[in-house]
Amino acid sequence: MAINGNLLKSQEFLSPQIFPQFDVRIKKITPGNETTFYPNHVKNLHGHSLRLGINNESTKAYVMRETSSNKFTLSGHVGSFFKVFADFHNASITLPHFRQKIEVTHVLLEAMVNNGTYDMSMELSINQYANDMVYSYTYDFLDWCIMVPMENPVPAYLFYVRIFDILSTVIVFCAVFVLTLLVALTFWLQDYTVYWFDTFFNVYIFNGILGHPFKMEINFTGVRSFLYLLTCVGGIIINSSFATYLQTYKARPPTEKPIMTLNDIRSSKLKIAFYKEEYKFMQANNLSRPYDDVAFLIDTYRDYYTLRDSYDTRFVYPVPSPQWSQYEQQQKFFAKPKFRLSDICIFKMIGVMIPMQPNSPFEDTVNQMIGIVNQAGLIQYWKSMEFLESLQRKRLTLFDGSTAISFEVMKFQDTKLLGYLFIIMISVSSLCFIAELYWPRRGRLARRLWKMRKLCSCFKKPVN
């Protein structure tokens, strides 16, 4: 505002109008009416064009065609904010480099905002106080965590190992030992001859505990009959438990060890796929050191998100919380989820803001609009609509490449551990059988071998 020396007589002053283009107008002070000396120029932009920077591959701000009016409009939880801001303040929107097929990173967008090319950027950022740019109040809080593949089910041939773990095996052998000892004690009390081996392990009791038929005496009474009854009951319990566990594992197989920490990622031989520019941002903020040995850098953002959107299980991926909500919704249409969000986070609950030009005239108005849309719950609503809009833009699809979950009977190869155990037992029993045949003639056999050894040594002596 500017005034001249005869303001009291002329009742006139000069007031600038900034938008849509700069102009100086003469305004008159009218007695009895309210006169505004310092108007809010941003309240009505008179169709002024806001120059906004946009990343063509962004999932937060993008251009969509309205089916009703066949017009293009901004969408996404950040793009919708600028659309509402422009409508509320009577402005228009211009995207200067939208049709250029160049990859615009958030670092380049901020540089172009700083040099005056754009008024604001639609890529939310963090205020690092590295230049004179203006940042809005916190627009949203962001988690940046790593999504990892779902754990694979344990192979069917390992079910038997899972069922007969160390504790189960110890319980079975302890039951066999106690019952064997008690049965041997009943024989000893009746003055029967009891061998020391039968005191610790009775093969018939062992068969009964496993649920197999076992040999007993023809006539038995008293305590021994009760012990045999306990053996039968124990065999029923153990055999039923084994069958129940086996059917449960077959219907819902247990999974391998889940990935919970960075060390689990290292031990699984997986790499963390990073977009190169995002990894540079991590290096600039001293966040990259724990990930240096497992990082796999991808040059272009299109290649990066294409790989991540396809759920390629060769890698694990850092994903911002708004994008993960879309993946979570998408995987609900799959036969089974492919990825899950881990607790391995680069950062959590960090506030992101809207970058603006230095000394931007829109700072206060943008902050006021952020408060309005947050109170109205519009940001959460816009986020909830992004999944449907991603399907409309064909950024995401509902194609399910996973195999359908169905019950499959156990196959012959699923019993290979039992087959190996059977072969080992047959081999040991065959060796015992051979040894039993030759044991009575062990003396003659040893003498023959000794004579043959002497004969061979005679042939090896040198002739003088």
C-alpha positions in Angstrom: 0.0 0.0 0.0 1.1 3.6 -0.8 -0.3 6.9 0.3 0.4 10.5 -0.8 0.6 13.6 1.4 -3.0 14.8 0.9 -4.6 11.4 2.1 -6.9 13.3 4.5 -8.2 15.5 1.7 -8.3 13.1 -1.2 -9.3 10.0 0.8 -7.4 7.9 -1.8 -4.5 5.4 -1.5 -2.7 3.0 -3.9 -3.2 -0.7 -3.4 -1.4 -3.5 -5.4 -3.2 -6.4 -7.0 -0.8 -9.3 -7.3 -3.0 -11.9 -9.1 -3.6 -12.8 -11.9 -0.9 -10.2 -12.8 0.6 -7.4 -11.0 -1.2 -4.1 -11.1 -1.6 -0.9 -8.9 -5.1 0.4 -8.3 -6.4 3.5 -6.7 -8.8 2.8 -3.9 -11.0 5.4 -2.1 -11.8 5.5 1.6 -15.6 5.6 1.9 -16.8 7.0 5.3 -19.1 4.6 7.1 -17.9 1.6 5.2 -15.2 -0.9 6.1 -12.0 -0.3 4.1 -9.4 -3.1 3.8 -5.9 -1.7 3.5 -4.0 -5.0 3.5 -6.2 -7.6 1.6 -5.4 -11.3 1.4 -4.3 -11.5 -2.2 -4.2 -15.3 -2.2 -7.8 -15.7 -1.1 -9.0 -15.0 -4.6 -6.3 -15.8 -7.3 -8.6 -14.6 -10.1 -7.7 -17.7 -12.2 -3.9 -17.4 -11.7 -2.1 -20.5 -12.9 -0.3 -22.4 -10.2 2.9 -24.0 -11.6 3.2 -27.4 -9.9 5.9 -30.0 -10.2 4.8 -33.6 -10.6 6.5 -37.0 -11.0 4.9 -38.9 -13.8 5.3 -42.2 -11.9 4.1 -40.9 -8.6 1.3 -42.8 -6.7 0.5 -39.7 -4.6 -0.3 -37.2 -7.3 -1.4 -38.2 -10.8 -3.6 -37.1 -13.7 -6.9 -38.9 -14.4 -9.7 -38.5 -16.9 -13.1 -38.0 -15.5 -15.6 -40.3 -17.1 -18.6 -38.0 -16.7 -17.1 -34.8 -18.2 -14.2 -36.3 -20.1 -11.8 -33.8 -18.5 -8.5 -34.3 -16.9 -8.1 -33.8 -13.2 -5.6 -34.3 -10.4 -6.0 -37.2 -8.1 -4.2 -39.1 -5.4 -4.0 -37.9 -1.7 -1.6 -35.1 -2.7 -3.0 -34.3 -6.1 -6.5 -34.0 -4.8 -5.3 -31.5 -2.2 -4.0 -29.2 -4.9 -7.2 -29.6 -6.9 -9.3 -28.6 -3.9 -6.8 -25.8 -3.1 -7.1 -24.4 -6.7 -10.9 -24.6 -6.6 -11.2 -23.0 -3.2 -8.9 -20.1 -4.2 -10.2 -19.6 -7.8 -6.9 -20.7 -9.4 -5.9 -22.9 -12.3 -3.2 -25.5 -12.4 -0.3 -25.9 -14.9 2.1 -28.8 -15.1 5.0 -27.4 -17.1 6.9 -30.6 -17.8 4.2 -33.2 -17.5 4.3 -34.4 -21.1 8.1 -34.6 -21.3 9.2 -38.2 -21.0 11.9 -37.6 -18.5 12.3 -39.0 -15.1 11.8 -36.3 -12.5 13.1 -37.2 -9.1 12.0 -35.5 -5.9 15.6 -34.0 -5.7 15.2 -32.4 -9.2 11.7 -31.2 -8.4 12.9 -29.4 -5.2 15.7 -27.8 -7.2 13.3 -26.5 -9.8 11.0 -25.2 -7.0 14.0 -23.5 -5.5 15.0 -21.8 -8.7 11.5 -20.5 -9.4 10.5 -23.0 -12.2 7.6 -24.3 -10.1 5.5 -22.6 -7.4 5.2 -25.9 -5.4 6.0 -29.5 -5.7 3.5 -32.4 -5.4 6.3 -34.7 -4.2 6.1 -34.5 -0.4 9.5 -34.0 1.2 11.4 -33.5 4.5 12.7 -30.1 5.5 16.4 -30.6 5.8 17.1 -26.8 6.1 19.6 -27.0 3.3 18.3 -23.9 1.4 15.9 -21.0 1.6 12.9 -23.0 0.4 9.7 -22.8 2.4 8.0 -26.0 3.7 4.4 -26.3 4.8 3.2 -27.8 8.0 3.3 -31.6 8.2 0.9 -32.9 5.6 1.2 -36.5 6.5 3.2 -39.0 8.6 5.1 -41.6 6.7 6.5 -45.1 7.6 9.1 -46.5 5.2 9.4 -50.2 6.0 10.6 -53.3 4.1 8.0 -55.8 2.7 9.3 -59.4 2.6 7.9 -62.5 0.8 5.5 -64.7 2.7 7.2 -67.7 4.3 7.2 -70.9 2.2 5.5 -74.0 3.7 7.8 -76.7 5.0 8.2 -79.6 2.5 5.9 -82.5 3.3 8.7 -85.0 3.9 9.8 -82.9 6.9 6.4 -83.3 8.7 7.6 -86.5 10.4 10.6 -84.6 11.8 8.4 -81.8 13.0 6.0 -84.2 14.7 8.7 -86.4 16.3 10.8 -83.6 17.7 13.2 -84.0 20.5 10.7 -83.6 23.3 8.2 -86.1 21.8 11.0 -88.7 21.3 12.2 -88.3 24.9 8.6 -88.7 26.2 8.1 -91.9 24.1 11.4 -93.5 25.3 10.8 -92.5 28.9 7.4 -94.2 28.8 9.0 -97.3 27.3 11.7 -97.3 29.9 9.3 -96.9 32.9 6.9 -99.6 31.7 9.8 -102.0 30.8 11.3 -101.5 34.3 7.9 -102.1 36.0 7.2 -105.2 33.9 10.7 -106.6 34.6 10.1 -105.9 38.3 6.9 -108.0 38.3 8.8 -110.9 36.8 11.6 -110.5 39.4 9.2 -110.6 42.3 7.8 -113.9 41.0 11.4 -115.3 41.0 11.7 -115.4 37.2 15.1 -115.0 35.6 15.3 -111.4 34.3 18.1 -110.4 31.9 19.7 -107.0 32.4 18.7 -105.9 28.8 15.0 -106.6 29.5 15.2 -104.3 32.5 15.9 -101.2 30.3 14.3 -101.9 27.0 11.5 -104.3 26.0 10.8 -104.5 22.3 7.2 -105.7 22.9 6.5 -102.7 25.1 8.1 -100.4 22.5 5.7 -101.9 19.8 2.7 -101.4 22.1 3.6 -97.7 22.9 3.8 -97.0 19.1 0.3 -98.5 18.6 1.5 -101.8 17.1 0.4 -105.3 18.2 2.7 -106.8 20.8 3.4 -110.1 22.5 2.2 -110.9 26.0 2.0 -113.9 28.3 -0.9 -116.3 27.9 -1.9 -116.1 31.5 -1.2 -112.9 33.5 -3.0 -111.2 36.4 -2.5 -108.5 38.9 -0.2 -105.5 38.3 1.2 -106.9 35.1 -2.2 -106.8 33.4 -2.6 -103.2 34.5 0.8 -102.4 32.9 -0.1 -104.0 29.7 -3.4 -102.1 29.7 -1.4 -98.8 30.2 0.8 -99.8 27.2 -2.3 -100.3 25.0 -3.8 -96.9 26.1 -0.4 -95.2 25.6 -0.2 -96.6 22.1 -3.7 -95.4 21.2 -2.8 -91.9 22.5 0.5 -91.6 20.7 -0.8 -93.1 17.5 -3.9 -90.9 17.5 -1.7 -87.8 18.2 0.6 -88.6 15.4 -2.2 -89.1 12.9 -3.9 -85.9 14.0 -0.7 -83.9 13.7 0.1 -85.4 10.3 -3.4 -84.5 9.0 -3.2 -81.0 10.5 0.2 -80.3 8.9 -1.1 -81.6 5.6 -4.1 -79.4 5.7 -2.2 -76.3 7.0 1.5 -76.8 6.6 3.9 -75.0 9.0 6.1 -72.4 7.5 9.8 -71.8 7.4 11.5 -69.3 9.7 10.0 -65.8 9.1 12.2 -62.8 8.2 12.2 -60.6 11.2 15.5 -58.7 11.1 18.3 -57.6 8.7 20.3 -60.7 9.7 17.4 -62.9 8.6 17.6 -61.1 5.2 21.3 -61.8 5.0 20.9 -65.5 5.9 18.1 -65.9 3.3 20.5 -64.6 0.6 17.9 -62.0 -0.5 18.8 -58.5 -1.6 16.9 -55.3 -0.8 16.0 -53.5 -4.0 16.4 -49.7 -3.8 15.8 -47.0 -6.2 19.1 -45.3 -6.8 18.0 -41.8 -6.0 16.3 -42.9 -2.8 19.4 -44.7 -1.7 21.4 -41.5 -2.3 19.0 -39.7 0.0 19.6 -42.4 2.6 23.4 -41.9 2.2 23.0 -38.1 2.6 21.2 -38.7 5.9 23.5 -41.4 7.2 20.7 -44.1 7.0 22.3 -46.4 4.5 25.1 -48.0 6.4 23.2 -51.0 7.8 21.9 -51.8 4.3 25.2 -51.5 2.3 25.9 -55.2 2.1 22.4 -56.2 1.1 21.4 -53.3 -1.2 20.7 -53.8 -4.9 20.4 -50.5 -6.7 18.0 -49.9 -9.7 18.7 -47.0 -12.0 15.2 -45.9 -13.1 12.1 -45.6 -11.0 9.9 -47.2 -13.6 12.0 -50.4 -13.5 12.0 -50.3 -9.7 8.2 -50.0 -9.2 7.6 -52.5 -12.1 9.7 -55.0 -10.2 8.0 -54.3 -6.9 4.5 -54.3 -8.3 5.1 -57.7 -9.8 5.9 -59.1 -6.4 9.2 -60.5 -7.6 10.4 -62.8 -4.7 14.1 -62.5 -5.6 14.2 -59.3 -3.7 12.7 -57.5 -0.7 11.5 -53.9 -1.1 11.2 -50.8 1.0 7.7 -49.4 0.6 6.1 -46.2 2.0 3.0 -46.7 4.1 0.5 -45.3 1.5 1.8 -47.6 -1.2 1.7 -50.6 1.2 -2.0 -50.0 1.9 -2.6 -50.5 -1.9 -0.6 -53.7 -1.9 -2.5 -54.9 1.1 -5.8 -54.3 -0.6 -4.6 -55.9 -3.9 -3.5 -59.1 -2.2 -6.9 -59.6 -0.6 -8.0 -60.6 -4.2 -5.2 -63.2 -4.4 -5.6 -66.9 -3.4 -2.9 -66.2 -0.8 -0.8 -63.2 0.0 2.7 -63.0 -1.6 4.3 -60.3 0.6 3.9 -59.0 4.1 5.1 -55.8 5.8 8.0 -56.5 8.2 9.1 -54.5 11.3 12.4 -53.6 9.5 11.9 -49.9 9.0 14.3 -47.3 7.6 12.2 -44.7 9.5 8.8 -44.5 11.1 6.3 -41.7 11.7 8.3 -39.1 9.9 6.5 -35.9 8.9 6.5 -35.0 5.2 5.7 -31.5 3.9 4.9 -29.6 0.7 7.9 -27.8 -0.7 7.4 -24.2 -1.9 9.5 -21.4 -3.3 11.5 -19.2 -1.0 9.3 -16.4 0.4 6.3 -18.1 -1.2 3.0 -16.0 -0.9 1.1 -19.3 -0.6 2.7 -20.5 2.7 0.0 -19.4 5.1 -2.9 -20.3 2.8 -1.5 -23.8 2.2 -1.0 -24.4 5.9 -4.6 -23.3 6.6 -5.9 -25.6 3.9 -3.9 -28.5 5.3 -5.6 -28.0 8.7 -9.1 -27.9 7.0 -8.6 -31.1 5.0 -7.2 -32.9 8.0 -10.1 -31.9 10.2 -12.5 -33.1 7.5 -10.7 -36.5 7.2 -10.2 -35.9 3.5 -6.6 -37.1 3.4 -7.6 -40.5 4.7 -10.5 -40.6 2.2 -8.3 -39.8 -0.7 -5.9 -42.5 0.4 -8.7 -45.0 0.5 -9.6 -44.2 -3.1 -6.1 -44.6 -4.5 -6.4 -48.4 -4.8 -9.4 -48.2 -7.1 -7.8 -45.4 -9.0 -4.6 -47.5 -9.4 -6.8 -50.2 -11.0 -8.4 -47.7 -13.3 -5.0 -46.3 -14.4 -3.8 -50.0 -14.8 -0.9 -49.3 -12.4 -2.1 -52.3 -10.5 -4.0 -55.4 -11.6 -6.0 -58.1 -9.9 -4.2 -60.9 -11.9 -3.2 -63.6 -9.4 -0.1 -65.5 -10.4 -0.1 -67.6 -7.3 -1.3 -71.2 -7.1 -4.7 -71.9 -5.7 -4.9 -73.3 -2.2 -6.3 -76.9 -2.4 -5.9 -80.1 -0.5 -3.4 -82.5 -2.0 -2.8 -86.1 -1.0 0.6 -87.0 0.2 2.8 -88.4 -2.6 5.5 -91.1 -2.6 8.3 -88.6 -2.5 6.8 -87.1 0.7 7.8 -90.2 2.5 11.4 -90.3 1.4 12.8 -89.8 4.9 10.9 -92.9 6.0 12.3 -94.6 3.0 15.8 -93.7 3.9 15.2 -94.9 7.5 13.8 -98.2 6.2 16.8 -98.7 3.9 19.2 -98.1 6.8 17.3 -100.5 9.1 17.2 -103.2 6.4 21.0 -102.7 5.8 21.7 -103.0 9.6 19.5 -106.0 10.0 21.2 -107.7 6.9 24.6 -107.1 8.4 23.4 -108.5 11.7 22.0 -111.6 9.9 25.3 -112.2 8.1 27.2 -111.7 11.4 24.9 -114.2 13.1 25.5 -116.8 10.4 29.3 -116.5 10.7 29.5 -116.0 14.5 29.6 -119.7 15.4 32.4 -120.3 12.9 34.3 -117.1 13.8 37.4 -119.1 15.1 37.9 -121.0 11.8 37.2 -118.0 9.7 39.7 -115.9 11.7 42.4 -118.7 11.3 41.7 -118.9 7.5 42.1 -115.1 7.2 45.4 -115.3 9.2 46.8 -118.0 6.9 45.8 -116.1 3.8 47.5 -113.0 5.2 50.7 -115.0 5.9 50.6 -116.5 2.4 50.3 -113.1 0.8 53.2 -111.7 2.9 55.4 -114.6 1.6 54.8 -113.7 -2.0 55.7 -110.1 -1.3 59.2 -111.0 0.2 62.1 -110.1 -2.3 64.1 -113.0 -3.8 67.9 -112.9 -3.1 
